[in-house]
Amino acid sequence: MHVDILLALTLCVRIAEGEVVNSFNKCRSFFYKRSPPSGFEYDGLSEICQMYQIENRYHFATLYSSEDRVPIYSAYTLDTFYCPPNQPSRRSKWFIEPQLSGLIYSKHMTTEGNAADSYKIEQAINIDYPNTSYDRGHLNPNFYQGNEGRTATFTLTNAVPQDPCFNQQIWKDMEKRSKVIMETRCNFYGARRYFVTGAVPSKNKIPSVLHDNEGDQTREYNRVSVPSGMWTAACCDSSNAVYADDRDKGFSFGYYGDNVPDSYVFPYTIDLLEETLATKYMVNTFEIFADSCYSSSKTTEVVLSELSIPVERKIAETLANMGDSSESSLRPAKRTFIGYVNSNLHDNEAFAKNNWRLADVDFGLKEKRSDIQNTRDLLALFEMTTLLTCASNNNVGKREVYDLANEKGDDYVVVPTLESTLSATGSRCRQDHPCGYHKKSYQWCYIDWSSNWDYCCIDACGFEQSTSYAWCYTSYSKHWAYCSQRSSMISVSGKQCRADHECGLHGKWYHWCYTDTNNNWDYCCQPWHECDNHEKSYKWCYYSYMKESYWKYCYY
């Protein structure tokens, strides 16, 4: 339902005695704690207990908008069942719900037959979808169900127009990942697995006259709303676990994505998803699960990390394709860096769920270490800086005299001094939580799924007012925080920092970075003190947050 009907719908609420279209009373088992999502207190919505063939046997529940001719959400469960071979295949003709058009009609889903003209007033019909460039996208996925339950998902009251690239790629990947998570982590005796998948309708509708360029279609236009976004919320309810040790294993997760090609679908906690959807639907409050379903549990943190893998890999593939293009203007240093990220994301799931963020690189350069500060000073005028990605003298473990006369250029990439995905001390913000005020008086962001957080800078990190440490403002009200300037992807021993963890303070009193996906780490030189001889016979640098204090040998 587009936003104007959320304010006022003119259709009357149906008060019916039919089994399918009056209320959820007979199918509340599909809702966590038997409580449907709240926030849709509007006329013109129909509550459907989806029934197919067998009397009084329901397969899922749907809230349907006849104004937009799409479902707002479908609620379903993932049950443990045996699916024999030769499961029902996809249908060319989808079902409709007769009782949406009146109680004189059957309460079972059926094909529209010769009554399409009667049914189409209140709902979508099959002719609305062909030649529109949109899929009939399931809310309750057919591969989550078996036998007649799978067939029952092929009703147009469970379908919305989905962009094919979005539906068949990242959305499908997220559905598969969600199913695996539920089957492996919510598999104890007494567990209940609840899902709600919804859509945010828009004013864009199909079919349109542009879809019928050949002029061989006879149908009405602008009937079925194309959702601007799609969302799913899942809940593993452990409250009725048979064994006491399993009763604290409950968890939940959600995700949301825009219904457009090449969209990204990001994980959310249930609380944050509800907050996001309240804005999307333009309502004051929105509740999917009665008590957020274990939203703050430890298992929820782990599951959200696992759920991030499909989108991380999609981002990496996009970057890799850009780097491999023969027409690409990317410099070799950036292409090498992107290749490193892409390889790790596909070979190592632990790496893929670390919520990494690649630097927003504009271009690469090769620069002598003795000249780099001059370059940084120049770039600072444009709110840019350099990030060391590859050192020319990588003498790991060796102490030798550094010949300045023969100094070779290091590889750097030019990056913004500030990013909305980078905290004040150099940590990457969580995907669903970029830098912002988030109801505080200063800018901040979550940096992991354990609700650890960090301040965010709103201006350049530097030594203002002659301080011996770097700091920045975090609000226009003069809140401030310690910070680390962006400088390097190389540790003091010459090791490459992990792609999602460039050198920074990261909440410590010294500069450091992770060097692999097993959380091994190493110190880093201060951003304002390069690894160099500095009038000594060996290379060294300061590494603490103070300007001139603790130092270490360095080997690059």
N, C-alpha and C positions, 0 to 999 in steps of 0.2 A: 504494500500500500504506500503510494507516494505520500510525501509529508503533509500535503494539504488534507488528505482524508484522515490523517491521524488527528487533526484538529476537529474535524466534524465530518461524520459520515451520515448520509441521508437514508441509507437502507435501514429497514427495521430489523431488529433482532428476531430471529426465528424462534418461536416457542412451539416446539414440535414434540410429538410423541414417538417419532420414528427412531429406530435404533442407531442410525448413522449420523444424523445431522442435528441433534439437539444439544448434546453436551458430552463431556468426557467421563461422565459418571460410570459408564460401563467399561472403560478402558484406562482407568487411572493407574493400572499396573505398569504402564509404560513410562510413568513419571517417578522420579526420585521422591521418596516420601509421599507418593500419590499426589504431588502438588504440581500442576502445570505452571509454566513460566508466567509471571505476572508483569503487567505494564501495558497490555493491550486492552484497556478498558474502553472499547469503542464499539459502536453498533456496526452491523454489516459483516461481522466475522462469523464463520461457521466452524463449530467444533465437530470433527469427524472421527469416529472410531472405524477404522478401515476394515471392512469385512469382505471376504471373497469366498464364494461357493458354500462354505460350511456355516450353518446357522449358529449365531452367537459365538463364533470364534474370530477374535480380532487379531490383526497382525501388527498394527502400529496406530498412532494417533496423529492427526493433522489439524492445524489451525489454518483455515482457508479464507482468502479475501476475494469475494466475488467482484469487488470494485476493480481489482487489479488482475483478476483471473489467474492468480498464482497462490501457492501455499506460503504462509508466513514462516511456518516451521513444521517439521515432522519430528515426533518423539518416538524412539524405538529402543529396543534392547538387543544386546548381542548375547544370545543364548548358546549353551553348549548343546549341540545337536549333531547328528550324523547326516551328512549330505551324500546320498548314494550317487554313483555316476549318472551321466545324462540328465543333469539338472535343466530346468526350463531355460530356453534361450531367450534372447531379446525379442520383444514383440514389435511388429511393424505398425499394428494398430493398438494404441494404448487405451486403457479403460477411462471411463468418466464416472462421476458420482451422481446417479439419477436424482436422489433426494435433494440435491442442491437446487433443483428446479421445481420442487414441490413434493409434498408427502404422498401424493397419489402414485409416485414412482417407486420402483424397487429400492430396498435399502442395501442391496449388494452392488458393488462396483460391476460395471458391464461395458460392453462396447456401445458406441453411440447409434449404430445402425442407421435407420431412416429418420431418427428423431433429432438429428444434429441441430436443426433450426430451433428446436425447443430448448435443448441443453445449452446452446452457446450463449444464451442471454446471461447466465450466471457463472459460466466457467469456460475454460479453454477447451477447444476440440482439436482433433488431429490435424485438420487443414490449416490451423494457425501456424504450425512450425515448419513445414517444408519450404525450401528455398528462402530461408531467412538469415543464413549464416550463423545460426545458433543451434546448439544441441538441446534436446529435452533432457536436462540434467536432473538426476535423482537427488532428492534430499535424503531419504532413507536409501542407502546404496543397495543395489540388488545383490551384490556379492557378500553382504553381511547376513543375508537370509538364505534359507533353503526350502526346497520343495514348493508347496503352494504359497508359502510366505514370500518366496522370491518373485513368483508371478504377481503377487499382490502389489509389489512396489511399482509395477508398470501402470500406474494410474496418473493421469495428468494433474490430479490434485496432489501428487507427490513430485511434480516436475516444475522447473523454471527454465527460462531461456538462459543457457550458459554459453559463454564464449568457448568454442571448441578447444583452443590452445590451453585455456585456463582449466577447463573441465578434464581434458584427457592427459594433462601433464602434471602440474604442481598440485592441483586439487586431488587428483587420483592418487598421487604419491602420498599426500597427507592422510587420505582415507586408509590406504594400505598400512602406513606406519601406525595409525591410531588403532587399527584392528589388531596388529601384532602386539602393541603395548597392552591392550586389554586382555588378549588371550594369554600372554605370558606373565603379567603382573597381577591380574585380577582373576586368578584361576583356582582359588581355594574354596573349600566347601562352604556354601552359604553366601558366596559373593554374588552381587547383582551388578550388571553392567548397563548403565543407562547412557543414551545419546540423545541430543537434540540438535538438529541441523536446521538452519534458517536462512532467510534471504531478506535483503533490504530493498524493496521495490523502488523503482524510479519512475519518472514521467516518460522515459523512453519506452516505446511499445512496438511489438511486432504483431502481425506482418505490416510492412509499410509498402507504399507504392513503388519504392526503389527496389524492393525485393522481386518484383514481377516485371522485369524489363522486357521479357518476351511476350508479355500480354496474354499468356495462356492460363492464368489462374482466375478463378471466380470466387472471391472471398472478400470479407470485410477487413478493413485495415485498422491499425492502431488499437488492438484489442488486449494483448497480453503484455504486462509490464516486464521489462528486462531489469533484473536486480542490479543495483550498483555494486553490491558486495554480498559475500556468502560467509557464513560462520558455522562452527560446530562447537558444542560443549559436551564433554564426556565426564561421567562420574562412576567411580568404582566404590560401591557401597559395601563396607565391611561390617556394618552394625549387626547383621544377623549371621555372622560367621559361626560355623559350628564349633570351632576350637577357639578358645580364649586368646591364644597367641596370634591369631589372625585378625583380631578385631581392631588393631591399630594399623592395618595395611591399606586403609582406604586412601584414595587420591582422586584428583580431578585435573582436567586440563581443557583448554579451548584454543581455537585458532580462527583467524579472520583474513580474508583476502578480497581485493577488488576484482570484479568480474570483467576483466579485460585481458587481452593477450599479454604474455610475458609478465604476468602479475606475480608478486611474491606473497606467500601465505605465512604469517608469523604466529608463533605460539603466544598464548596469553594465559595468565591465571584467570580463574572464573570471575573473581572480583573485578579485575581490570577489563575483562571482556564485557561484563555487564555495564561497567561505566562507559566503555566505548560504544556499545549498542544503544544506550540511552541517548547519546548524542546523535547517532545515526538515525534513530527512529524519532528523534525530537520529542522525547518524553522525559519527565522528571526523574523517575526511577524505573529500573528494569531489573527483574530477578529471574534467572534461569533455574537455579537450584535453590531449594528452600533455605539452606544454611551455607551455601557456597561449596558444599560437599568436600570437606577435608582440604580446602584450598591452601592452607598453611602447613600441610604435613610434609615431612621429609621426603616421602615417596613422590609427592607432587613436584618437588624441586628436581628430582632425578628424571621424572617422566618428561617434564617440560624441556629439559636438556636433550633427551632422546628425540623428542618431537621436532627439534630444530634442524635435524640432519637433512631432510629433503630440501628445505629452502637454502641451507648453506651450500649444498651441492649445486643448486640452480644458480646461485650467485657466482660460484666459482666457474661453472661452465660458461656463463655469460662473459665473464672476464677473460677466460681462456680463448673463447672464440674471437673476442675482440683483439686479443694479443696475437693470435695466429693469422689474422687476416692479412693477405698480401698487400692490401691497400692501407693497412693500419699505419698511423703516424706515431705509434708508441715507440719509445726508445728501447734499445735492447735490455737495459737494466730493468725496466718495468715489465717487459715481456718475460724475462727470467724470473722475476719475483712472482708474477701471476702464475707461471707454470709451476713454481714451487708450492703455492697455495692449492692449486687445482689438484696436483698429484697427491698431496697429503689428505685432502678432503675425500678423495675417492678411495684411498688405500687404508685409511684409518678412521673408524667411526668415532673413536675417542677425540680425535682432532676435530671432526666435523661438528661435534656438539658443544664446542667451547665458545660459541657465539663470537667468533673472530670478526674483525672488520678490516678490510684492506684499506690502506691509505688512499685518499682521493687524489691520485697523482695527476699532475698536469703534464710534466715532461721530465726527462732525465738529463743529467749532465755529468761530466767527468771533471774533477777539480783537484788541484793540489791541496793537501791538508793545511799547508801554511797560508793558503789564500782563502780558505773557506769562510772565515769570519767576515771578511770583506763582502763576500757574496751574501751571507746571511743579513748583514746590515742593509744591503741594497734591497733584498727581498722583503725585509721587514716593512718597508714603506707600502708594500702591496699586500700585507697580511699573509705572506708566504714565508716558508723556511725550507731548509734542506734536511733530508733524511738519508744517512749513510746506509747503503744496502750491500756494498761489496768493497772491501779494502784491498788495495793493490799489493801491500806487503803483509800477507797473512802468514807470519812466521809463528805459528802456534807452538808454545812451549820453548821457544828459543830466545835467548837474550843476546842481541848483537847490536853493534853500533849502527845507528841509523844515519845514512848518508843523505843529507838534505840536498846536496847538489844533484843527486840522481833520483830525487823524489818523483814518483809516478802519481798520476791522478787516481783518486778513488771514485767509485760510482755512487752518485747521489740521485735521489728523486726529489723533485720540488713539490711540496705539499702545503696545504693551508696551516697556519699557526693554530687556528681553532677549527674544530669540527663538532657538529652536533652529536656525534657518536663517540666523543673522546672526553674523558673526565679530566679534572685539573691535574691529577698526578699521573696521567698517562694510561689509565685503564679504559678498555672498551666498554661502552654502555651496552646494556642488554638490548636486544633487537627491538623489543616492543616498548622501550622506555628511553628515548633519546634525551639529551640535556633539555631541561625546562624547569619551570618553577614548581609544577606538580603540587599545588596548594601550599607551598612554603614561601618564605620571603627571600629565598636565594635559589639559584639554579643548581640542579643536582640530577643524578640518574642512578638507577640500580645498575650494578656491574656484574651480577650473577643471579641465579635463581634462588639463592639463599637469602635474598633481601639485603645483602651487603651493598653499600652505596658510597658515592663519592661526590664531592662538589664539582661544579663545572665553571670554567672561566667565561666571562663575558667580554674580556679584553686580553691583550697580550700578556703572557707570563714573563715577568722581568724583575729587576732590582730597583723598584721605585723607592724614592725617599732614602736612598743610600743604605738600604738594608743589606745584610750579609747573606740573605737567603732570597730565593725567587718566590714571588707571590702574585696573585691576581685578584681582581674584584669578581665576586660571584653574583652581585646584584647592583642595581643603580642606587641602592640605599647604602652602599659602601660596605657590605659584607665582603670578607676576603678569605682566602685560603692559601696554604702552601701549594706550589705547583711545580711541574717539571716541564721545561721546554722540549719540544720535539727535536731529536738530533740523530738517533742512530738505531740500526737494527743489528749491531755488532757488539758483543760483550768484550770485557777486557782481555779475555784469552783468545779472542778472534773468532769465537763461535757465532753462528747465525742465530739471532733471536727467533722465537716462534712467530709465525706470520701475524698472529692476533695479539702480540704482546711486545711492542717495541720498547726500547729502553725508557725507563721512567722511575718515579718514586714508588708508584703503586702502593701508597699508604705506609711506606717505610721511611727511615731517615737516610737511606742510601739509594743510589740509582742501580737498577737491576732489571733483568728480564728472564722469562722462561726460555730454555733452549731446546725443549722437546715436549712431546705430549705426555710424558710421565712426570711432569712438573719439576724436572731438574732445572736449575737456574744458575746464573752467574752475575757478577757485578758488571756495571757499565760505567764508563767515564761520565763525568758531569757534562751536560750539554755545552757549557761554556769553557770546557777545558779538554782539548783534543788529546788523543794518545800521541805523544811526541817526545822528543828528547828534553825539551825545556832546560837546556844548558847542562844536561847530564850525559853520561855515556850510555845510557839505557833509556828505553821509552817508558813513560809513566803518566799517570793522570790522577786528579782528584776524583773521588767518587761519592762523597756525601752530599747532603742538601746544603751545607754551608759553602761559602765561596772558596775559601782556601783552608782546608782541614785535612781529613784523612785521605791518604793516597795509596795507590797500588801500582805494581808493574803492569804493563799492558803489552800485548804481542800482536799487533796488527799495524 
